[in-house]
Amino acid sequence: MSLVIHLLGRPRVDSTRGEPYRFRSRKSWALLAYLLLAERPPSRAQLAGLLFAEADDPLGALRWSLAEIRRVVCDGGSIDSDPVVLTLPPSTTVDVDIVMHGRWDAAAAMPGLGAPLLDGAGVRGAAGFESWLLAMQRHVAAASEAILHEAALATMSQGDFAAAVTHAARAAAMSPYDENHHALLIRLYRLAGDDAAAEAQFATCTEMLRRDLDATPGPVVHEAMRETRHGTVPPMSDIASIDAIVEAGAAAVSAGAVDAGVLSLRNAVRLADAAGAPGLRVRSRLVLADALVHSVGGLDEDGLAHLHAADEIALAEGDNKSVAHARSEIGYVDFLRARYDRAERWLGQALRLADGSPSMVAKAQTYLGSVASDRGDYRQAVSLLVDAQRNAQHAGDLRREAFVLSMLGRVSLLRGELAKAAEHLLASIELAERDHWLAILPWPQALLGETRLRAGEIDDGATMLEQSFARACQLGDPCWEGMSARGLAIVADIHGEPSRAFDGLADARRRCRRLADPYVWLDAYILDAQCELGRRHDHPDVTTWTDTLRELASRTGMKEMTVRSLLHSAALGRENDAEAATLLAADLDNPILTAG
């Protein structure tokens, strides 16, 4: 028997063997969804308290709903034990699982994609479950949006512009203020030769941002308007000449002449396409994408388009090394955007295709460890990052090792292990300086500055943060500026200047979000500081900040930030949030949270 469990939209179960059992209670749907989506099997007492606390016999009511679920999965599946373990029949499909963890083409075909989780199946008298459901609805909505965006990029790389436009338009409808969605639509229209549609989309985006946000489109939207129409053929060049252009473009980017280097690399892509040279088509796109993602602010979306195209070409050629490269970088962009489920999928594939290359394995492990750290899974983060450091050392990649050490330092800082944090961060700074990698320095410096503030070394911490901020501003890096500005705002509060501290935190958020490609975790981290200071100084906006943090954290799956938002909310007097924070914190390996 084959089962399909639909949790998106109005929940239902389809079966290849006639009409399946229909649940008689909404709470049975709620229980099934919780069992399918919970990170670990819950105890019967937890489930009874979560869903049936108001019943005369909570455990008896739980048994009745478990019996309903058992009637659905009885042929090849089971539901038993304490904690409760749900085993589905082997050929069962769950639409939410496909959307969150499956291939983009399978997920895009799900009939409920984009619909709310358990739409219309809310339950009464279960405040804890309602809180969990709201968080999961946000998270699943973000996963649906990410799938649609990924599907648009993938079908674009296959030349199916009509399908790509459909996917991209649906993603833009789900998140209308995301400039990356508008940029992708504009790029698709330009590639298909529909300049009128591209101009109309640009006008729509411009007017909406002006009217609703008092903002203007960023570089990613303007770059999309400059996309070359599909079918334009440049003058032919021989393979050696194109290869030389790629080398020159990469060298220019490395030397700091980013605009000139990117222009050369864009030309190399067009020439490689005209020459029909698969290897150069892949290589030119990978080098260009690396420049757009890592060297040019605000053009990650453009880089993603080239990465998906390179992946498609390399896959057809059986070039696993290039496929691994492309997928590790796609995973990196998804990491920055807090699309962690998709990032883990891409990076896991890159790791499997790396074929033991220490450099490529180190890259994938670094990004996977960073994803785990952002989510609050610190045991997994440390394990991956330690392995990444070992592989980076084996590959002789000082820059990779410096970044790994900075992320290990961040984990230690967040867990309150200040001596260990300082050790990692000082080592990161030393390696970056040894390799003349000045672009990364503001990040470990800002983390080290905060470490020293927490250790009571206020003057040293402030000096380090000032150095970090000055370097970040010189580089023009929004993320590094935001991180160091956050630390300087904390310094202002320590010095008894709360007004300057609040202004500094507002400025930090503006800086880190000024381009279409912010590091989303950092935005949450700054929000957390706003909430903390807002509570202590009774700021009128603290409730808004707390709600914003909670929505962002639950949408993206940042578990520690979700706990922090609940703790802030509980301190503001909201019922049930302290208990919810305690339950969630128990799953996190952070003594600061479990102690507080």
LOBA-619136 format. One record per residue (C-alpha): residue number from 0; residue in one letter; x, y, z. Coordinates in Angstrom, 3 decimals, padded with zeros to 6 digits. Layout:
BEGIN
(NUM A (X Y Z))
...
END
This chain:
BEGIN
(0 M (000.000 000.000 000.000))
(1 S (001.205 003.516 -000.837))
(2 L (000.187 006.414 001.409))
(3 V (000.476 010.143 000.728))
(4 I (000.022 012.305 003.823))
(5 H (-000.897 015.877 002.947))
(6 L (-000.261 018.347 005.771))
(7 L (-000.072 021.444 003.547))
(8 G (-003.448 023.079 003.100))
(9 R (-006.441 021.086 004.290))
(10 P (-004.916 017.888 005.710))
(11 R (-005.844 014.555 004.182))
(12 V (-004.462 011.076 003.480))
(13 D (-004.521 009.437 000.044))
(14 S (-004.055 005.711 -000.436))
(15 T (-003.586 003.428 -003.423))
(16 R (-005.734 000.848 -001.637))
(17 G (-009.146 002.452 -001.537))
(18 E (-010.490 005.092 000.805))
(19 P (-008.249 005.496 003.888))
(20 Y (-009.524 006.019 007.398))
(21 R (-010.700 009.588 008.012))
(22 F (-009.786 011.222 011.301))
(23 R (-012.770 012.160 013.460))
(24 S (-010.851 014.737 015.517))
(25 R (-008.705 017.737 014.613))
(26 K (-006.470 016.801 017.511))
(27 S (-005.581 013.568 015.750))
(28 W (-004.289 015.653 012.821))
(29 A (-002.447 017.879 015.270))
(30 L (-000.907 014.827 016.946))
(31 L (000.127 013.272 013.619))
(32 A (001.747 016.510 012.443))
(33 Y (003.640 016.867 015.717))
(34 L (004.919 013.294 015.611))
(35 L (006.050 013.719 012.004))
(36 L (007.794 017.068 012.512))
(37 A (009.182 016.880 016.054))
(38 E (012.958 016.534 016.210))
(39 R (012.814 013.593 018.613))
(40 P (010.108 011.217 019.870))
(41 P (008.043 012.925 022.606))
(42 S (006.878 011.188 025.764))
(43 R (003.216 010.382 026.314))
(44 A (003.150 012.815 029.219))
(45 Q (004.476 015.603 026.973))
(46 L (001.891 014.875 024.290))
(47 A (-000.951 014.690 026.812))
(48 G (000.069 018.047 028.270))
(49 L (000.575 019.608 024.847))
(50 L (-002.781 018.648 023.306))
(51 F (-005.117 017.235 025.919))
(52 A (-004.417 019.123 029.150))
(53 E (-008.057 020.277 029.420))
(54 A (-009.525 016.773 028.998))
(55 D (-010.879 014.914 032.029))
(56 D (-008.469 012.077 031.229))
(57 P (-005.552 013.557 029.188))
(58 L (-003.749 010.238 028.747))
(59 G (-006.985 008.512 027.758))
(60 A (-007.688 011.209 025.155))
(61 L (-004.141 010.749 023.854))
(62 R (-004.674 006.989 023.523))
(63 W (-007.843 007.601 021.486))
(64 S (-005.995 009.856 018.995))
(65 L (-003.073 007.431 018.810))
(66 A (-005.564 004.714 017.932))
(67 E (-006.893 006.870 015.084))
(68 I (-003.387 007.324 013.698))
(69 R (-002.730 003.593 014.073))
(70 R (-005.727 002.866 011.832))
(71 V (-004.137 004.995 009.073))
(72 V (-000.632 003.498 009.230))
(73 C (-001.522 -000.017 010.375))
(74 D (-000.545 -001.753 007.107))
(75 G (003.265 -001.704 007.291))
(76 G (003.578 001.015 009.913))
(77 S (003.277 001.305 013.688))
(78 I (002.866 003.777 016.518))
(79 D (003.914 002.653 019.969))
(80 S (006.150 002.979 023.009))
(81 D (006.913 005.789 025.408))
(82 P (008.442 008.026 024.065))
(83 V (006.017 007.619 021.169))
(84 V (007.696 006.381 017.985))
(85 L (005.777 006.675 014.718))
(86 T (006.914 004.346 011.919))
(87 L (005.297 004.925 008.527))
(88 P (004.754 002.245 005.873))
(89 P (007.807 002.010 003.555))
(90 S (006.167 003.649 000.526))
(91 T (004.665 006.607 002.403))
(92 T (005.160 010.179 001.179))
(93 V (004.719 013.190 003.464))
(94 D (004.378 016.429 001.525))
(95 V (006.039 018.598 004.200))
(96 D (009.081 016.329 004.311))
(97 I (009.475 016.571 000.524))
(98 V (009.215 020.364 000.634))
(99 M (011.713 020.710 003.457))
(100 H (014.238 018.040 002.478))
(101 G (013.494 016.694 -000.992))
(102 R (014.518 017.493 -004.560))
(103 W (013.220 020.767 -005.919))
(104 D (011.320 019.095 -008.776))
(105 A (009.476 016.711 -006.432))
(106 A (008.729 019.507 -003.981))
(107 A (007.516 021.895 -006.694))
(108 A (005.033 019.227 -007.807))
(109 M (003.413 018.985 -004.357))
(110 P (-000.204 020.198 -004.739))
(111 G (-000.142 021.997 -001.381))
(112 L (003.139 023.859 -001.945))
(113 G (002.744 027.357 -000.519))
(114 A (-000.411 026.518 001.456))
(115 P (-000.382 026.857 005.277))
(116 L (000.526 023.833 007.372))
(117 L (-002.674 022.218 008.759))
(118 D (-004.832 024.935 007.222))
(119 G (-008.151 025.084 009.039))
(120 A (-007.186 022.335 011.482))
(121 G (-006.360 024.452 014.516))
(122 V (-007.295 023.090 017.936))
(123 R (-008.754 024.711 021.039))
(124 G (-007.495 024.450 024.574))
(125 A (-003.907 023.694 023.537))
(126 A (-001.930 026.936 023.781))
(127 G (001.421 025.147 023.690))
(128 F (000.545 023.331 020.495))
(129 E (-000.812 026.501 018.887))
(130 S (002.495 028.229 019.614))
(131 W (004.409 025.317 018.087))
(132 L (002.097 025.241 015.058))
(133 L (002.537 028.949 014.368))
(134 A (006.310 028.542 014.430))
(135 M (006.144 025.514 012.143))
(136 Q (003.774 027.282 009.746))
(137 R (006.310 030.096 009.408))
(138 H (009.131 027.625 008.906))
(139 V (007.248 025.587 006.282))
(140 A (006.220 028.776 004.461))
(141 A (009.887 029.784 004.271))
(142 A (010.772 026.300 002.989))
(143 S (008.086 026.556 000.285))
(144 E (009.395 029.940 -000.793))
(145 A (012.963 028.597 -000.933))
(146 I (011.851 025.636 -003.072))
(147 L (010.072 027.912 -005.552))
(148 H (013.138 030.126 -005.851))
(149 E (015.380 027.100 -006.300))
(150 A (012.999 025.636 -008.890))
(151 A (013.081 028.903 -010.828))
(152 L (016.883 028.932 -010.882))
(153 A (017.060 025.261 -011.869))
(154 T (014.541 025.529 -014.726))
(155 M (016.260 028.714 -015.884))
(156 S (019.554 026.818 -016.113))
(157 Q (017.725 024.227 -018.247))
(158 G (016.435 026.927 -020.594))
(159 D (012.768 026.472 -019.598))
(160 F (012.001 030.149 -019.064))
(161 A (008.207 029.728 -018.967))
(162 A (008.373 027.309 -016.035))
(163 A (011.028 029.435 -014.357))
(164 V (008.837 032.548 -014.571))
(165 T (005.921 030.649 -013.001))
(166 H (008.062 029.493 -010.066))
(167 A (009.710 032.893 -009.582))
(168 A (006.366 034.733 -009.669))
(169 R (004.981 032.432 -006.961))
(170 A (008.068 033.027 -004.793))
(171 A (007.729 036.795 -005.249))
(172 A (004.067 036.615 -004.240))
(173 M (005.013 034.811 -001.023))
(174 S (007.663 037.385 -000.080))
(175 P (007.037 040.574 -002.071))
(176 Y (009.754 042.641 -000.386))
(177 D (012.565 040.220 -001.241))
(178 E (014.525 041.967 -003.988))
(179 N (016.128 038.689 -005.045))
(180 H (012.765 037.375 -006.252))
(181 H (012.156 040.502 -008.324))
(182 A (015.687 040.354 -009.708))
(183 L (015.189 036.749 -010.770))
(184 L (011.911 037.568 -012.542))
(185 I (013.522 040.499 -014.345))
(186 R (016.496 038.363 -015.383))
(187 L (014.164 035.675 -016.721))
(188 Y (012.166 038.153 -018.779))
(189 R (015.383 039.630 -020.197))
(190 L (016.788 036.219 -021.082))
(191 A (013.544 035.297 -022.812))
(192 G (013.624 038.539 -024.806))
(193 D (010.536 040.040 -023.128))
(194 D (011.973 043.460 -022.330))
(195 A (008.530 044.987 -021.759))
(196 A (007.788 042.480 -018.994))
(197 A (011.222 043.094 -017.455))
(198 E (010.627 046.851 -017.425))
(199 A (007.155 046.385 -015.944))
(200 Q (008.537 044.149 -013.190))
(201 F (011.275 046.670 -012.452))
(202 A (008.680 049.437 -012.218))
(203 T (006.487 047.348 -009.913))
(204 C (009.419 046.545 -007.628))
(205 T (010.570 050.175 -007.564))
(206 E (007.127 051.572 -006.739))
(207 M (006.418 048.978 -004.050))
(208 L (009.735 049.548 -002.275))
(209 R (009.280 053.333 -002.468))
(210 R (005.685 053.263 -001.266))
(211 D (005.954 050.675 001.505))
(212 L (009.563 050.852 002.690))
(213 D (010.770 054.268 001.507))
(214 A (013.589 052.412 -000.245))
(215 T (014.988 051.972 -003.737))
(216 P (016.022 048.766 -005.539))
(217 G (019.544 047.602 -004.781))
(218 P (022.363 046.444 -007.075))
(219 V (020.891 042.985 -007.643))
(220 V (017.770 044.416 -009.312))
(221 H (019.701 046.872 -011.472))
(222 E (022.132 044.146 -012.520))
(223 A (019.219 041.956 -013.599))
(224 M (018.018 044.746 -015.895))
(225 R (021.401 044.618 -017.619))
(226 E (021.096 040.890 -018.372))
(227 T (021.981 039.957 -021.952))
(228 R (019.082 038.812 -024.098))
(229 H (019.046 035.075 -024.752))
(230 G (020.556 034.216 -028.100))
(231 T (023.029 037.096 -028.383))
(232 V (026.247 035.658 -029.863))
(233 P (029.602 037.415 -029.263))
(234 P (032.565 037.193 -031.643))
(235 M (034.257 033.812 -031.610))
(236 S (037.510 033.294 -029.713))
(237 D (039.836 030.335 -029.440))
(238 I (039.976 028.240 -026.279))
(239 A (043.364 029.559 -025.166))
(240 S (042.190 033.168 -025.425))
(241 I (039.041 032.493 -023.416))
(242 D (041.071 030.669 -020.784))
(243 A (043.399 033.679 -020.571))
(244 I (040.409 035.990 -020.066))
(245 V (039.200 033.821 -017.177))
(246 E (042.665 033.907 -015.611))
(247 A (042.922 037.684 -016.048))
(248 G (039.462 038.244 -014.583))
(249 A (040.205 036.072 -011.558))
(250 A (043.535 037.849 -011.019))
(251 A (041.866 041.253 -011.210))
(252 V (039.281 040.265 -008.594))
(253 S (041.997 038.860 -006.333))
(254 A (043.992 042.098 -006.681))
(255 G (040.993 044.199 -005.662))
(256 A (039.958 045.408 -009.124))
(257 V (036.613 043.669 -008.674))
(258 D (034.493 045.582 -011.190))
(259 A (037.021 045.135 -013.990))
(260 G (037.515 041.470 -013.117))
(261 V (033.785 040.740 -013.078))
(262 L (033.363 042.462 -016.450))
(263 S (036.102 040.244 -017.928))
(264 L (034.552 037.123 -016.426))
(265 R (031.094 037.956 -017.786))
(266 N (032.682 038.292 -021.218))
(267 A (034.473 034.961 -020.738))
(268 V (031.145 033.244 -019.982))
(269 R (029.602 034.558 -023.199))
(270 L (032.665 033.594 -025.237))
(271 A (032.795 030.103 -023.717))
(272 D (029.122 029.593 -024.562))
(273 A (029.698 030.724 -028.139))
(274 A (032.691 028.395 -028.451))
(275 G (030.681 025.464 -027.071))
(276 A (033.513 024.420 -024.751))
(277 P (031.910 022.613 -021.769))
(278 G (034.932 022.794 -019.491))
(279 L (035.355 026.527 -020.015))
(280 R (031.613 027.117 -019.754))
(281 V (031.720 025.561 -016.296))
(282 R (034.982 027.117 -015.145))
(283 S (034.146 030.652 -016.283))
(284 R (030.813 030.498 -014.475))
(285 L (032.317 029.130 -011.270))
(286 V (035.005 031.814 -011.169))
(287 L (032.456 034.542 -011.936))
(288 A (030.050 033.210 -009.300))
(289 D (032.823 033.128 -006.681))
(290 A (033.548 036.793 -007.423))
(291 L (029.872 037.789 -007.287))
(292 V (029.167 035.915 -004.059))
(293 H (032.379 036.593 -002.145))
(294 S (033.707 039.877 -003.544))
(295 V (030.762 041.986 -004.765))
(296 G (028.169 043.193 -002.289))
(297 G (024.538 042.514 -003.100))
(298 L (024.933 040.258 -006.148))
(299 D (024.586 036.803 -004.618))
(300 E (021.449 036.250 -006.710))
(301 D (023.411 036.825 -009.916))
(302 G (026.041 034.424 -008.611))
(303 L (023.395 031.793 -007.882))
(304 A (022.176 031.903 -011.471))
(305 H (025.691 031.143 -012.721))
(306 L (026.188 028.427 -010.107))
(307 H (023.018 026.607 -011.159))
(308 A (024.044 026.872 -014.803))
(309 A (027.537 025.542 -014.014))
(310 D (026.006 022.694 -012.021))
(311 E (023.743 021.733 -014.936))
(312 I (026.591 021.737 -017.476))
(313 A (029.076 019.934 -015.201))
(314 L (026.527 017.282 -014.290))
(315 A (025.911 016.524 -017.965))
(316 E (029.674 016.234 -018.508))
(317 G (030.215 013.944 -015.507))
(318 D (032.487 016.562 -013.920))
(319 N (031.847 015.725 -010.249))
(320 K (034.553 018.049 -008.953))
(321 S (032.875 021.062 -010.531))
(322 V (029.444 019.879 -009.424))
(323 A (030.768 019.698 -005.852))
(324 H (032.202 023.213 -006.196))
(325 A (028.918 024.624 -007.514))
(326 R (026.793 022.912 -004.883))
(327 S (029.015 023.963 -002.009))
(328 E (028.658 027.591 -003.096))
(329 I (024.884 027.298 -003.589))
(330 G (024.765 025.866 -000.076))
(331 Y (026.836 028.791 001.190))
(332 V (024.363 031.341 -000.205))
(333 D (021.466 029.397 001.298))
(334 F (023.347 029.423 004.624))
(335 L (023.632 033.218 004.506))
(336 R (019.920 033.505 003.690))
(337 A (019.015 031.141 006.566))
(338 R (017.535 028.559 004.199))
(339 Y (019.162 025.909 006.319))
(340 D (017.271 022.837 005.083))
(341 R (018.233 023.604 001.479))
(342 A (021.789 024.510 002.494))
(343 E (022.251 021.157 004.228))
(344 R (020.971 019.328 001.159))
(345 W (023.326 021.118 -001.254))
(346 L (026.323 020.898 001.082))
(347 G (025.704 017.235 001.852))
(348 Q (025.736 016.518 -001.867))
(349 A (028.937 018.540 -002.292))
(350 L (030.564 016.535 000.481))
(351 R (029.633 013.245 -001.196))
(352 L (030.931 014.439 -004.574))
(353 A (034.177 015.883 -003.192))
(354 D (035.906 012.537 -003.780))
(355 G (038.158 012.958 -000.763))
(356 S (039.646 016.303 -001.865))
(357 P (040.801 017.901 001.428))
(358 S (040.109 021.393 000.099))
(359 M (036.588 020.645 -001.122))
(360 V (035.733 018.545 001.936))
(361 A (036.958 021.358 004.191))
(362 K (034.764 023.866 002.360))
(363 A (031.607 021.759 002.637))
(364 Q (032.284 020.910 006.278))
(365 T (032.936 024.572 007.106))
(366 Y (029.606 025.655 005.706))
(367 L (027.741 022.699 007.220))
(368 G (029.285 023.517 010.597))
(369 S (028.244 027.138 010.186))
(370 V (024.679 026.050 009.398))
(371 A (024.593 023.888 012.529))
(372 S (025.974 026.766 014.588))
(373 D (023.348 029.205 013.279))
(374 R (020.627 026.701 014.154))
(375 G (021.969 026.241 017.671))
(376 D (023.132 022.645 017.171))
(377 Y (026.503 023.234 018.793))
(378 R (027.649 019.636 019.201))
(379 Q (027.209 019.022 015.490))
(380 A (028.764 022.400 014.659))
(381 V (031.932 021.721 016.664))
(382 S (032.294 018.223 015.217))
(383 L (032.036 019.493 011.644))
(384 L (034.237 022.537 012.195))
(385 V (037.005 020.529 013.899))
(386 D (037.019 018.138 010.941))
(387 A (037.020 021.104 008.557))
(388 Q (040.049 022.591 010.315))
(389 R (041.936 019.320 009.987))
(390 N (041.142 019.082 006.272))
(391 A (042.018 022.741 005.705))
(392 Q (045.401 022.151 007.347))
(393 H (045.925 019.087 005.161))
(394 A (045.119 021.185 002.077))
(395 G (047.359 024.042 003.244))
(396 D (044.387 026.416 003.060))
(397 L (045.133 029.117 005.648))
(398 R (042.076 031.176 004.763))
(399 R (039.695 028.278 005.225))
(400 E (041.311 027.474 008.565))
(401 A (041.050 031.110 009.662))
(402 F (037.324 031.152 008.915))
(403 V (036.790 027.803 010.660))
(404 L (038.546 029.114 013.768))
(405 S (036.348 032.221 013.768))
(406 M (033.225 030.041 013.709))
(407 L (034.586 027.821 016.486))
(408 G (035.254 031.005 018.434))
(409 R (031.663 032.112 017.901))
(410 V (030.314 028.798 019.227))
(411 S (032.452 029.134 022.357))
(412 L (031.368 032.762 022.822))
(413 L (027.682 031.883 022.539))
(414 R (028.127 029.050 025.058))
(415 G (029.961 031.320 027.520))
(416 E (033.324 029.562 027.154))
(417 L (035.256 032.815 027.023))
(418 A (038.836 031.524 027.356))
(419 K (038.285 028.992 024.574))
(420 A (036.597 031.650 022.419))
(421 A (039.540 034.013 022.796))
(422 E (041.982 031.230 021.909))
(423 H (040.148 030.375 018.682))
(424 L (039.621 034.010 017.672))
(425 L (043.221 035.078 018.284))
(426 A (044.370 032.115 016.178))
(427 S (041.917 033.124 013.435))
(428 I (043.242 036.679 013.384))
(429 E (046.859 035.468 013.317))
(430 L (046.229 033.186 010.327))
(431 A (044.300 035.868 008.429))
(432 E (047.103 038.379 008.946))
(433 R (049.738 035.817 007.969))
(434 D (047.931 035.156 004.678))
(435 H (047.179 038.886 004.138))
(436 W (043.447 038.128 004.131))
(437 L (042.338 041.512 005.403))
(438 A (038.751 041.098 004.191))
(439 I (037.925 038.601 006.966))
(440 L (039.622 040.388 009.865))
(441 P (036.644 042.481 011.087))
(442 W (034.653 039.296 011.796))
(443 P (036.990 037.570 014.311))
(444 Q (037.978 040.977 015.696))
(445 A (034.344 041.842 016.464))
(446 L (033.806 038.439 018.067))
(447 L (036.981 038.829 020.106))
(448 G (035.902 042.317 021.155))
(449 E (032.615 040.941 022.462))
(450 T (034.446 038.098 024.187))
(451 R (036.576 040.600 026.078))
(452 L (033.540 042.692 027.007))
(453 R (031.905 039.613 028.537))
(454 A (035.117 038.833 030.391))
(455 G (035.060 042.317 031.929))
(456 E (037.967 043.613 029.818))
(457 I (035.989 046.645 028.709))
(458 D (038.777 048.880 027.372))
(459 D (040.448 046.070 025.399))
(460 G (037.097 044.939 024.037))
(461 A (036.136 048.453 022.967))
(462 T (039.477 048.965 021.223))
(463 M (039.121 045.699 019.306))
(464 L (035.566 046.599 018.256))
(465 E (036.653 050.043 017.082))
(466 Q (039.386 048.469 014.952))
(467 S (036.884 045.990 013.543))
(468 F (034.369 048.725 012.708))
(469 A (036.975 050.918 011.019))
(470 R (038.212 048.028 008.852))
(471 A (034.662 046.945 008.019))
(472 C (033.740 050.464 006.882))
(473 Q (036.889 050.660 004.771))
(474 L (035.953 047.366 003.126))
(475 G (032.302 048.399 002.788))
(476 D (031.145 045.029 004.104))
(477 P (027.598 045.354 005.539))
(478 C (027.823 042.192 007.664))
(479 W (031.090 043.068 009.324))
(480 E (029.913 046.660 009.873))
(481 G (026.728 045.409 011.525))
(482 M (028.566 042.960 013.775))
(483 S (031.091 045.487 015.065))
(484 A (028.447 048.236 015.385))
(485 R (026.448 045.871 017.599))
(486 G (029.449 045.447 019.879))
(487 L (030.088 049.193 020.050))
(488 A (026.455 049.750 021.027))
(489 I (026.967 047.358 023.952))
(490 V (030.054 049.371 024.936))
(491 A (027.912 052.522 024.976))
(492 D (025.419 050.843 027.309))
(493 I (028.216 049.664 029.614))
(494 H (029.385 053.293 029.809))
(495 G (025.910 054.404 030.900))
(496 E (024.738 055.801 027.558))
(497 P (021.609 053.779 026.727))
(498 S (020.317 056.305 024.186))
(499 R (023.542 056.003 022.182))
(500 A (023.359 052.230 022.566))
(501 F (019.852 052.050 021.072))
(502 D (020.889 054.340 018.215))
(503 G (023.926 052.132 017.630))
(504 L (021.862 048.950 017.474))
(505 A (019.384 050.514 015.049))
(506 D (022.346 051.592 012.923))
(507 A (023.823 048.080 013.135))
(508 R (020.608 046.568 011.726))
(509 R (020.459 049.140 008.939))
(510 R (024.045 048.405 007.989))
(511 C (023.762 044.616 007.931))
(512 R (020.505 044.740 005.912))
(513 R (021.327 047.485 003.423))
(514 L (021.867 045.009 000.568))
(515 A (019.584 042.250 -000.681))
(516 D (021.933 039.568 000.652))
(517 P (022.274 040.045 004.410))
(518 Y (023.618 037.420 006.761))
(519 V (020.244 036.637 008.352))
(520 W (021.621 035.149 011.580))
(521 L (023.419 038.440 012.254))
(522 D (020.155 040.356 011.915))
(523 A (018.658 038.051 014.564))
(524 Y (021.735 038.501 016.774))
(525 I (021.401 042.285 016.657))
(526 L (017.660 042.002 017.353))
(527 D (018.463 039.883 020.415))
(528 A (020.678 042.679 021.750))
(529 Q (017.891 045.203 021.102))
(530 C (015.476 043.022 023.071))
(531 E (017.921 042.594 025.955))
(532 L (018.636 046.320 026.257))
(533 G (015.003 047.190 025.623))
(534 R (013.857 045.062 028.543))
(535 R (016.443 046.487 030.920))
(536 H (015.710 050.089 029.965))
(537 D (011.950 049.691 029.392))
(538 H (012.141 050.832 025.773))
(539 P (008.718 051.391 024.127))
(540 D (009.661 049.286 021.086))
(541 V (010.821 046.205 022.981))
(542 T (007.617 044.251 022.334))
(543 T (007.905 044.898 018.604))
(544 W (011.536 043.803 018.613))
(545 T (010.675 040.639 020.539))
(546 D (007.890 039.723 018.123))
(547 T (010.154 040.403 015.147))
(548 L (012.897 038.198 016.572))
(549 R (010.449 035.402 017.304))
(550 E (008.997 035.480 013.800))
(551 L (012.444 035.570 012.167))
(552 A (013.846 032.797 014.370))
(553 S (010.866 030.459 013.973))
(554 R (010.662 031.077 010.211))
(555 T (014.290 030.148 009.689))
(556 G (014.689 027.443 012.326))
(557 M (017.224 029.274 014.532))
(558 K (016.555 027.272 017.682))
(559 E (018.632 029.290 020.132))
(560 M (017.254 032.579 018.826))
(561 T (013.745 031.165 019.183))
(562 V (014.487 030.364 022.833))
(563 R (015.935 033.828 023.362))
(564 S (012.825 035.432 021.872))
(565 L (010.631 033.367 024.206))
(566 L (012.737 034.373 027.219))
(567 H (012.401 038.041 026.276))
(568 S (008.661 037.571 025.790))
(569 A (008.287 035.794 029.132))
(570 A (010.153 038.617 030.872))
(571 L (007.600 041.009 029.369))
(572 G (004.825 039.050 031.079))
(573 R (003.476 036.763 028.350))
(574 E (002.025 033.570 029.748))
(575 N (003.312 030.141 028.684))
(576 D (006.468 031.515 027.002))
(577 A (008.761 030.742 029.945))
(578 E (007.646 027.114 029.915))
(579 A (008.049 026.901 026.136))
(580 A (011.549 028.393 026.392))
(581 T (012.528 025.856 029.048))
(582 L (011.306 022.950 026.924))
(583 L (013.157 024.163 023.815))
(584 A (016.327 025.068 025.704))
(585 A (016.578 021.495 026.994))
(586 D (017.377 020.398 023.438))
(587 L (020.231 022.899 023.099))
(588 D (023.784 022.293 024.242))
(589 N (024.187 025.744 025.752))
(590 P (024.770 026.028 029.503))
(591 I (023.927 029.746 029.391))
(592 L (020.364 029.014 028.292))
(593 T (019.780 025.979 030.500))
(594 A (021.128 027.872 033.521))
(595 G (019.004 030.943 032.787))
END
